[in-house]
Amino acid sequence: MITNKYEAVMIFSVAAGEEAVTPLIEKFKALIEANGTIENVDDWGKRRLAYLINDEAEGHYVITAFESAAEFPAELERVAKITDGVLRTMIIKK
């Protein structure tokens, strides 16, 4: 199986409080580990957004470097889009 290296930047909503972000981070970590290997998780914490997203001015940034099969990033993006509490996602191939 051919694998590629990817980097996922996710911005989580902090409207429900910081404690609501932790289960979301763990959910996506588990999803990535089930389909590949995590190389690094860089938790930037709460930052001010450049512009309002869903009327929110702040978000919790998490950058995850991982290696997986080529099909997985599309599935990760799909799950992120239907998950409440995820403001933005960007997945790039390194």
C-alpha positions as CSV (number, residue, x, y, z in Angstrom):
1,M,0.0,0.0,0.0
2,I,1.3,3.4,-1.0
3,T,1.1,6.1,1.7
4,N,1.5,9.8,1.5
5,K,2.3,12.5,4.2
6,Y,-0.4,15.0,5.0
7,E,-1.0,17.9,7.3
8,A,-4.4,18.7,8.6
9,V,-5.2,22.1,10.1
10,M,-8.5,22.1,12.0
11,I,-10.2,25.1,13.7
12,F,-12.7,24.1,16.4
13,S,-15.4,26.3,17.9
14,V,-14.8,27.5,21.4
15,A,-18.4,28.8,21.8
16,A,-19.3,25.8,24.0
17,G,-16.1,26.3,26.1
18,E,-12.6,24.9,25.9
19,E,-13.6,21.7,27.6
20,A,-15.9,20.9,24.5
21,V,-12.8,21.0,22.2
22,T,-10.9,18.1,23.9
23,P,-13.4,15.3,22.9
24,L,-13.3,16.6,19.3
25,I,-9.5,16.6,19.1
26,E,-9.5,13.0,20.5
27,K,-12.2,11.9,18.0
28,F,-10.1,13.1,15.0
29,K,-6.9,11.7,16.5
30,A,-8.6,8.3,16.8
31,L,-9.9,8.5,13.3
32,I,-6.5,9.3,11.9
33,E,-4.8,6.6,13.9
34,A,-7.4,4.0,12.7
35,N,-6.5,4.9,9.1
36,G,-2.8,5.9,9.2
37,T,-0.1,7.0,11.6
38,I,0.2,10.3,13.4
39,E,3.6,11.9,13.2
40,N,2.9,15.1,15.2
41,V,0.1,16.9,16.8
42,D,0.6,20.6,17.3
43,D,-2.1,22.2,19.5
44,W,-1.9,25.9,19.2
45,G,-4.8,26.5,21.5
46,K,-7.3,29.4,21.3
47,R,-6.5,32.1,18.7
48,R,-8.3,35.1,17.3
49,L,-9.6,34.4,13.8
50,A,-8.7,36.7,10.9
51,Y,-12.5,37.1,10.2
52,L,-15.7,35.9,11.7
53,I,-16.7,32.3,11.0
54,N,-20.3,31.5,12.0
55,D,-20.3,34.7,14.0
56,E,-17.3,33.5,16.1
57,A,-14.2,35.6,16.6
58,E,-12.0,32.9,18.2
59,G,-11.2,29.3,17.4
60,H,-9.0,26.5,18.8
61,Y,-6.3,25.5,16.3
62,V,-4.9,22.0,16.0
63,I,-2.3,21.0,13.3
64,T,-1.8,17.3,12.8
65,A,0.9,15.7,10.6
66,F,0.1,12.2,9.5
67,E,0.8,9.5,7.0
68,S,-2.0,7.6,5.3
69,A,-3.4,6.0,2.1
70,A,-4.4,8.5,-0.6
71,E,-8.1,7.9,-0.1
72,F,-8.3,8.8,3.6
73,P,-7.9,12.6,3.5
74,A,-11.2,12.9,1.6
75,E,-13.0,10.8,4.3
76,L,-11.4,12.9,7.0
77,E,-12.6,16.1,5.4
78,R,-16.1,14.6,4.9
79,V,-16.3,13.7,8.6
80,A,-15.0,17.1,9.7
81,K,-17.7,18.9,7.6
82,I,-20.6,17.0,9.2
83,T,-19.2,17.3,12.8
84,D,-20.6,20.1,15.0
85,G,-17.9,22.2,16.5
86,V,-15.5,22.2,13.5
87,L,-15.3,25.7,12.0
88,R,-12.7,25.0,9.2
89,T,-10.5,22.2,7.9
90,M,-7.7,22.2,5.5
91,I,-5.7,19.1,4.5
92,I,-2.6,19.4,2.4
93,K,-0.3,16.8,0.9
94,K,3.3,17.5,2.0
